[in-house]
Amino acid sequence: MSSAARRRLDWSWLVAAILGAPVAALLVSVALPAVIPASQGTRYLVACVTVVPLVAAAPCGVLLARSAARAWVGILVASVAATLVLFWSAFK
């Protein structure tokens, strides 16, 4: 792999860690109350408590991915899953 291609991957990796991962973590924490079988107050409390660790751990997970493409695929899978859960709960 050429050094220019490697630099592009590094920038893509950093963009995924800085921008993509926190957005995906926020989507997951917003969708979390829809799948927790508890009272409404408890569901929102769990979502509020888990948002900070998710936002902190998501960029770490992205930076540990083997390639930038895998990092972006992980972000997209988490975002699409959270969006589908949100749509499911909205139309339920």
BAPA-321119 format. One record per residue (C-alpha): residue number from 1; x, y, z; residue in one letter. Coordinates in steps of 0.1 Angstrom, whole numbers. Each point is the difference from the previous one (the first is absolute). Layout:
N
<pt NUM; <X; Y; Z>; "A">
...
//
This chain:
92
<pt 1; <0; 0; 0>; "M">
<pt 2; <14; 34; -9>; "S">
<pt 3; <6; 27; 26>; "S">
<pt 4; <-26; 23; -15>; "A">
<pt 5; <-27; -28; 2>; "A">
<pt 6; <11; -7; 36>; "R">
<pt 7; <-3; 37; 9>; "R">
<pt 8; <-36; 1; -14>; "R">
<pt 9; <-9; -31; 21>; "L">
<pt 10; <15; 17; 31>; "D">
<pt 11; <-21; 31; -6>; "W">
<pt 12; <-31; -21; -6>; "S">
<pt 13; <7; -19; 32>; "W">
<pt 14; <3; 32; 20>; "L">
<pt 15; <-31; 15; -15>; "V">
<pt 16; <-18; -32; 9>; "A">
<pt 17; <12; 1; 36>; "A">
<pt 18; <-6; 38; 5>; "I">
<pt 19; <-33; 4; -19>; "L">
<pt 20; <-16; -33; -8>; "G">
<pt 21; <4; -20; 32>; "A">
<pt 22; <-15; 26; 24>; "P">
<pt 23; <-30; 5; -23>; "V">
<pt 24; <-5; -37; -2>; "A">
<pt 25; <3; -3; 38>; "A">
<pt 26; <-26; 28; 4>; "L">
<pt 27; <-24; -18; -23>; "L">
<pt 28; <4; -32; 19>; "V">
<pt 29; <-6; 18; 33>; "S">
<pt 30; <-31; 16; -14>; "V">
<pt 31; <-13; -33; -13>; "A">
<pt 32; <8; -19; 33>; "L">
<pt 33; <-32; 9; 19>; "P">
<pt 34; <-21; -16; -28>; "A">
<pt 35; <15; -35; 8>; "V">
<pt 36; <3; 0; 38>; "I">
<pt 37; <-29; -18; 17>; "P">
<pt 38; <-5; 24; 29>; "A">
<pt 39; <-20; 30; 10>; "S">
<pt 40; <4; 32; -20>; "Q">
<pt 41; <20; 18; 27>; "G">
<pt 42; <24; -30; 4>; "T">
<pt 43; <5; -2; -38>; "R">
<pt 44; <9; 36; -3>; "Y">
<pt 45; <23; -2; 30>; "L">
<pt 46; <19; -29; -15>; "V">
<pt 47; <3; 19; -33>; "A">
<pt 48; <13; 31; 18>; "C">
<pt 49; <25; -21; 20>; "V">
<pt 50; <13; -19; -29>; "T">
<pt 51; <5; 29; -24>; "V">
<pt 52; <33; 11; 14>; "V">
<pt 53; <17; -34; 0>; "P">
<pt 54; <-13; -6; -35>; "L">
<pt 55; <13; 33; -13>; "V">
<pt 56; <34; -7; 16>; "A">
<pt 57; <3; -36; -11>; "A">
<pt 58; <-12; 4; -36>; "A">
<pt 59; <30; 19; -13>; "P">
<pt 60; <23; -25; 18>; "C">
<pt 61; <-17; -28; -17>; "G">
<pt 62; <3; 17; -34>; "V">
<pt 63; <37; 6; 6>; "L">
<pt 64; <5; -37; 8>; "L">
<pt 65; <-16; -11; -32>; "A">
<pt 66; <24; -17; -25>; "R">
<pt 67; <-7; 24; -28>; "S">
<pt 68; <-19; 33; -6>; "A">
<pt 69; <-25; -19; -21>; "A">
<pt 70; <-9; -23; 28>; "R">
<pt 71; <-3; 30; 24>; "A">
<pt 72; <-25; 17; -24>; "W">
<pt 73; <-19; -33; -4>; "V">
<pt 74; <-3; -3; 38>; "G">
<pt 75; <-12; 35; 3>; "I">
<pt 76; <-25; -4; -28>; "L">
<pt 77; <-13; -33; 14>; "V">
<pt 78; <-5; 15; 35>; "A">
<pt 79; <-17; 31; -15>; "S">
<pt 80; <-23; -19; -23>; "V">
<pt 81; <-10; -24; 28>; "A">
<pt 82; <-8; 29; 24>; "A">
<pt 83; <-19; 18; -27>; "T">
<pt 84; <-21; -32; -7>; "L">
<pt 85; <-8; -4; 37>; "V">
<pt 86; <-11; 37; 1>; "L">
<pt 87; <-22; -5; -30>; "F">
<pt 88; <-14; -32; 14>; "W">
<pt 89; <-8; 17; 33>; "S">
<pt 90; <-16; 30; -17>; "A">
<pt 91; <-24; -21; -21>; "F">
<pt 92; <-7; -26; 26>; "K">
//
